[in-house]
Amino acid sequence: MEIILKQDIKGLGEKDDLVTVKPGFGRNYLIPKGFGALATVSAKKVLAENLKQAAFKQDKIKKDAQGIAERLTDVKLTIGAKAGESGKIFGAVNTIQISEALKAKGFEVDRRRITFETEPKFIGEYVANLNLHKEVKVQVPFEVVVE
């Protein structure tokens, strides 16, 4: 069963993607929840026209994301956290703290576009993955230090 996604769904696809799913998943979950629509011939034509019109905007967004990614290559962040004697921090460093540290350096990055390779729960160096665009991803190193 072919479905046109109306919004981003992790593990399945992004908005306006044409995906093939099992019929039960499409009929019982995606379509009733409003996450997707049945990919009929007319719906595919409408989608193609919408994508054609949005291509110019997407190209500009992608160029902006690439510009930000190039400027982020030399950035290294330092995040302060309270920690015990063993080096284990109380709680964990989260994406909001990374987003705020980037904002302080002059970069606007939504916290939902930030992920970690390993959860920062100890003092040390880590890497944050920034998904600036569907095709533009950058890794920013950061260090967790004791406050």
N, C-alpha and C positions, 0 to 999 in steps of 0.2 A: 504494500500500500504506500503510495507516495503522498507526502504531506509537505505543505509549505509552512515553515515555522514563522510565527508572528513575533517571537521574542527569543533571546538567547537561552538555550537550555544546555547546561554543562553536561558534557559527555555525548551530546547528540548533534548539536550544531548551533549556528548563530541565526539571527533574525534574517528572514528572506532566503534561507537555504532550502533547497529541495532535497528532502531526505526520504529514504525508504525505511519504513518501520513495519513491524508485524501488525496485522489488521486489528487485533484486540487492543494493542497499545494506542493505536491511532484513534479508534472509535470510542474506547472507554476512558482514555486519559487526556490525550493531547487536544482533541477537538472539543469535548465538553468543558475543559478548563480554560479554553480560549488560547492555548499555546500554539495551535496550528490550525490549518484549514486544509480541506481535501484538495489535492492538486488536479483539478479538472483541466480540460483544454483551455477554457476561457480564463481560468485562474492563472494558468501558466503564461498566457499572453499578457495579462495585466501585470504579473510579476516581472516579465521581461521589459515591459515599458517602464515600470517604476524603477527597475535597476538601471536602465539606460539613463533615466533622468537623474538618478542619484549618483551616477558614476563620477561626475565632475566634483561633487561635494566630497565624496569618499577619497578622491585623489588628493584634494587639498588637505583633508584630515590626515591622510597617510604621510604627506610631505611634512606637515607640522610635527607628527609623531617621530619621523626620522630625524628632524632637526633637534627635538628634545633628546632623543636617544644619543645623538652624537655629542651633545653637551654633557650628558650624564656619564660618559665613559670615564671621565677623570674624577668623578665625585665619590667621596668616601664619607660615610656618615658615622657619627658617634652617638650612641643611645645610652643614657644613664639609667640605671636600675638599682634598686636596693637588693643586696645579696647577703647570703649567710657566709660563714667562714669557709665552707667547702666550695664556694663559687657558684652555688645554685641560687638563681635569682628568685625573689618572691613573686609568684605569678609567672608571667611570660611577656616578652616583648611582642606587641601585636602590630597589625598593619596600620592602625591609626597613628601609632608613634612614628612609624617609618614615613607615613604621609605628612605628618606635621614637621618632621626633620627635613624632608624634601621641600616643603613649603617655606621653611626658614631659609633655605638656600636658593629660593626663587623658582622652584618647579612645582606646578600644580598637577598632582597625580592623585586620582581617586583611589581611596583605600581598597575598593573592591577589585582593583586591577593589580594588586600586590599579593604575591604569594611567597612562601619560603620553601627552600629545598629541605631544610631541617628546622624544626621549631626551636627558636632561641630560648633555652631555659637555663643556660649557664653563661658565665662571663666568658667572652671570647669573640672570635670573628665568624661572621655568617654572610650569606648572600641572599639578597631579596630579588625576586624575579618580577619585573614590571612588564605587564602586557599593555603597551601603549596603544596598539592597534592589532587587528587580526593578524597582520603580517610583520609587525614591528614589536620585537621583544628585546629587553635589555636587562642585564644583571648588574645590580649595584651592591658592592660590598659594604658591610657595616659592622661596627664593633660595639659590643655591649660592655660597658664599663661600670664600675661601682660608683654610685652617687656619693 
